[in-house]
Amino acid sequence: MSVPYTPRKKARIHFEPNEGPKKSKSTNPLQKQREQLPIAKGKDALVREIRDNDVTILLGETGSGKTTQVPQYILEAGLAGDGMIAVTQPRRVAATSLAARVAAEQSVTVGGLVGYSVRFDEACQAHTKIKYVSDGMLVRELLSDPILSRYSVVILDEAHERTLRTDFLIANLKTILAKRNQVNDSKGKTKGPLSVSNPLKIVVMSATLDAEKFSRFYNNAPILYVKGRQHPVQIFHTVVSQTNYVDSALRTFFQIHVDKPPGDVLIFLPGQEDIETLDKSIKMYAQRLPIERMQVTLCPMYASLPPSKQARIFASTPPHTRKCILATNIAETSITIPGIKYVIDTGKCKEKRYISKDNGCGFDTLLTRDITKSSAMQRAGRAGREGPGFCFRLYTEEAFKDMAISAEPEIRRCSLTQSVLQLKCLGQDLEEVEFMDPPDIVYAMSALKSLWLLGALDNSKTLTTLGRQMATFPIEPYLARIILTSKTHGCAVEVIDIVSLLSSSSKLFLDVSDQRDAITDARRKFRHPSGDHFTMLNAFRSYQEIAASESKSERKAWCRKHYLNERTFTEALKIRDQLRVICRRVDLDWRASRSDIEEPVLRCFTAGLMQQSAMLQPDGSYKQLMGQLVVKIHPASTLCDKKVPAIIFDELVYTGHAYARGVSSVPRSFLSGITPPMTNGPVTSR
Ligand SMILES: Nc1ncnc2c1ncn2[C@@H]1O[C@H](COP(=O)(O)OP(=O)(O)OP(=O)(O)O)[C@@H](O)[C@H]1O
């Protein structure tokens, strides 16, 4: 049965430039493309506005050329002076792929004039002028350079996403602006010194932004609109609402594949599970098609997929093949995926949300929900980037009209622990900072409590030496606390190894729910009685032995045989190097190890995970030590069929019930002995 669509009344998004695209003078194809972009017509006006104003808000349709062109215009017009231009991105894949594109447009290699910086990966040099940077990395730079003195221009791209880190930057940039640029007080007199030679300029960009709100926040900054997109995208909605979006996506894909001309397909789904299900179904049905029909190549795309596999989406499609990318919202903004002509939008996404408990403890969890209008527009915008495109929405036009305009900012719905710690390092308190939207007071209290329990704050909410050291690590505060505790127990080697694995962007243990028995068998030799953390460590050690003696292909085969993700190992090795460097900075000997490591390592993990600890109950469930939450051990854990007296865990997944993942068994005495560490804590400092 096919999914019936009705073209939207004004389905075709027209753009008729007033003057028509300028005739290109360049013979270089990339330069020609640059000159044809809608934004090129407004280049001079744009440069003028940015030159004349401290803050500029730029609103332009997806594909108009904001992200790739504005930094180059600023550079070419000399507005950056001696400083650098930072372009923030909420997602690392966007930062790295945009740097590659802009470097190609500038005819340079990535890492020179144009570079990028994302967590645990950087391609920049002293002479880099345009830096695509994840918003989290710019926050980290802020901690060591509170006025961002290396930058003359900061461009906040995709600001509509309102990630916690972007909001953190939005607030701090306002203060930095006042410090770095001359400001006029109400009496018209000039005050405030020029602290660095380059004044700061801020550009806020998006296709779907509440521009007025940003403008008000930045003292009525001017709003510029870039009209039009290069190619039209025709949008279709279903006639009736669909009950099973995975099945509807499957049918829509084959409708396109059978009926429509060549062109790759991008399908937006909420998460990895749905992606895997659809991947299997498409493979199965594609095999049944007549041999003369175009082949289908499937490319999954989600955050925990190794970056090398993510990069497959950018590879060109072989002849007589249709590429089908199955993606979460990580492919929703900023990126241009070559070849995409059709987008299928299920209308669903996963959203991080902090579940707060009565006692002030809580956890972040991912919940599936309907997308917003803003996301729908961004998704459609991934088609029509190289030629006309089509977007099939698996929801009705009425459903689209009923969608919220944009998502609630993360500052209102996510854990604030890391941000509060970072603010404390800048000498700021959450309640003093002027955010665009104030954080939820319950979440703010919860963050303070977590930091106090971790020993980062003392009883008077003052930053401790330990807290400042925790903030120097580019990882969650609880992981930093685990590493720092190893100083007392002399087991830094093992602790850093495990934390490196936990900090990798992909999970080490591949989990396929219908192959769990085979997986358990394959990994039997790594299994450690204390649970998942030591099992990970055993696997890591075996991998390093194999890596030292075997060829690349044998190493890969070994990982496959044991259902281990090799990318996690290679990434963890890099992360480990960086963590060791930071350990030196905080005077922690990362080479410390001992023969009896089990107890000391578990003590370190308990220090970081005390809020994620639980005791066995008579009915076999586990009750959170600091709260009322009842958890079960996840079926993929090595401890799932064990009844141990007490557990600590590094992840909570919520699928109908709360499941603990990444679980270790600890003696009850470890937990009963827990007292808030700061009552007679270390020397405090601000
Ligand atoms: N990697 C790439 N390969 C091919 N073309 C590209 C690439 N990156 C950008 N382009 C071209 O440049 C155009 C503008 O891209 P850019 O990312 O600057 O637009 P944008 O206005 O920032 O859109 P969005 O808000 O969707 O990111 C694209 O529509 C596409 O035609």
The ligand as an SDF file (V2000), in Angstrom:
LIG
                    3D

 31 33  0  0  0  0  0  0  0  0999 V2000
   30.2240   19.9930    1.2410 N   0  0  0  0  0  0  0  0  0  0  0  0
   29.5650   20.5510    0.2320 C   0  0  0  0  0  0  0  0  0  0  0  0
   29.4820   19.9550   -0.9770 N   0  0  0  0  0  0  0  0  0  0  0  0
   28.8050   20.5080   -1.9960 C   0  0  0  0  0  0  0  0  0  0  0  0
   28.1460   21.6860   -1.9070 N   0  0  0  0  0  0  0  0  0  0  0  0
   28.2030   22.3230   -0.7400 C   0  0  0  0  0  0  0  0  0  0  0  0
   28.9020   21.8080    0.3900 C   0  0  0  0  0  0  0  0  0  0  0  0
   28.7490   22.6610    1.4100 N   0  0  0  0  0  0  0  0  0  0  0  0
   27.9940   23.6790    0.9400 C   0  0  0  0  0  0  0  0  0  0  0  0
   27.6730   23.4770   -0.3400 N   0  0  0  0  0  0  0  0  0  0  0  0
   26.8500   24.3500   -1.1870 C   0  0  0  0  0  0  0  0  0  0  0  0
   26.7520   25.6280   -0.5670 O   0  0  0  0  0  0  0  0  0  0  0  0
   25.3850   25.9260   -0.2840 C   0  0  0  0  0  0  0  0  0  0  0  0
   25.3080   26.7740    0.9470 C   0  0  0  0  0  0  0  0  0  0  0  0
   25.6920   26.0220    2.0930 O   0  0  0  0  0  0  0  0  0  0  0  0
   25.7190   26.6940    3.5340 P   0  0  0  0  0  0  0  0  0  0  0  0
   25.9900   25.5980    4.5020 O   0  0  0  0  0  0  0  0  0  0  0  0
   26.6330   27.8460    3.5240 O   0  0  0  0  0  0  0  0  0  0  0  0
   24.2180   27.2190    3.6350 O   0  0  0  0  0  0  0  0  0  0  0  0
   23.4240   27.7610    4.9090 P   0  0  0  0  0  0  0  0  0  0  0  0
   22.7030   28.9740    4.4850 O   0  0  0  0  0  0  0  0  0  0  0  0
   24.3490   27.8900    6.0600 O   0  0  0  0  0  0  0  0  0  0  0  0
   22.3840   26.6340    5.1360 O   0  0  0  0  0  0  0  0  0  0  0  0
   22.0400   25.7920    6.4750 P   0  0  0  0  0  0  0  0  0  0  0  0
   21.3760   26.7220    7.3980 O   0  0  0  0  0  0  0  0  0  0  0  0
   21.1680   24.7310    5.9610 O   0  0  0  0  0  0  0  0  0  0  0  0
   23.3530   25.2860    6.9760 O   0  0  0  0  0  0  0  0  0  0  0  0
   24.7010   24.5700   -0.2310 C   0  0  0  0  0  0  0  0  0  0  0  0
   23.3370   24.6560   -0.5140 O   0  0  0  0  0  0  0  0  0  0  0  0
   25.4380   23.8040   -1.3130 C   0  0  0  0  0  0  0  0  0  0  0  0
   24.9320   24.1430   -2.5700 O   0  0  0  0  0  0  0  0  0  0  0  0
  1  2  1  0
  2  3  1  0
  2  7  2  0
  3  4  2  0
  4  5  1  0
  5  6  2  0
  6  7  1  0
  6 10  1  0
  7  8  1  0
  8  9  2  0
  9 10  1  0
 10 11  1  0
 11 12  1  0
 11 30  1  0
 12 13  1  0
 13 14  1  0
 13 28  1  0
 14 15  1  0
 15 16  1  0
 16 17  2  0
 16 18  1  0
 16 19  1  0
 19 20  1  0
 20 21  2  0
 20 22  1  0
 20 23  1  0
 23 24  1  0
 24 25  2  0
 24 26  1  0
 24 27  1  0
 28 29  1  0
 28 30  1  0
 30 31  1  0
M  END
$$$$
